[in-house]
């Protein structure tokens, strides 16, 4: 495999953002650092692919990744995947956090320097955001929208099916009271994962108990607080399915705080398979979605859109996997008798 921007960053001992700045000729990088990056890139034979330069909208080489998402782990993986693709294809990725700058889109449109835009949840389902991009004829692509449309291409996994499979796995382990920590309800992925969880319960002949489904915010802290709510129920769950790994990590911390062993007394599973999933104790059983590959594929579809805005948008569903680690276990016999 050819070298990536991450390989160059590791070889030079700098961040991938610094490598991107050097390769794109930006100011504000120390000469010594710039030289280290250039040497590393040369030794690894890393070169930008500039064949797409004539395809840029109004001569721009900027692709904007617009975020408004509380999960740092999710954003980092998406950003790395998009950054690697952009660096290979002669584009420069800029990241705009609209939580801090609600009016940021107006400023970007006023500058007129975007080749296209990548939207991630919840903005990939934001009707106002989509309407503005369409009205200004700005090419864009959506990552993990709740549903497809004919306005823009999209890349996703089947969140409903992935959540159904994980819930089915827990049911197969004997768990009949399964807590679900969802993401915010305004995220389409949250609604799809809740739907998959409910479908698995229905298929198993289990009744949906709304007290077992609590809404978090895709953050460690809300994973902890939501787990506290679930574990304080008169009949607490024997398993908790968190809709991302950050919240699952928070749930594990809350369990330890209460003296509840994972997985001996409580099974906890997550979603995403970001770095935290394999380093916490116990390592987390989780749904793997290929976030970096999804971001790279979204950037490629965006380039197709820039090239031919009249073509029908493509909608791609990438594969997911259930990753089995050490945070799940069969429901204990003594728990089954209570």
Buried (B, 14 or more C-beta within 10 A) or exposed (E): EEBBBBBBBBBBEBEBBBBBBBBBEEEEBEEEBBEBBBEBBEEBEBEBEEEBEEBBBEEBBBBBBBBBBBBBBBBBBBBBBBBBBBBBBBBBBBBBEBEEEEEBBEEBBEEEBBBBBBBBBBBBBBEEBBEBBEEEEBBBBBBBBBEBEEEBBBBBBBBBBBBBBBBBBBBEBBBBBBBBBBBBEEBBBBBBBBBBBBBBBEEEEBEEBEEBBBBBBBBBBBBBBBBBBBBEEEEBBBBBBBBBBBBBBBBBBBBEEBEBEBBEBBBBBBBBBBEBBEEBEBBBBBBBBBBBBBBBBBBBBBBBBBEEEEEEBBBBEBEBBBBEBEBBBEBBEEEEEE
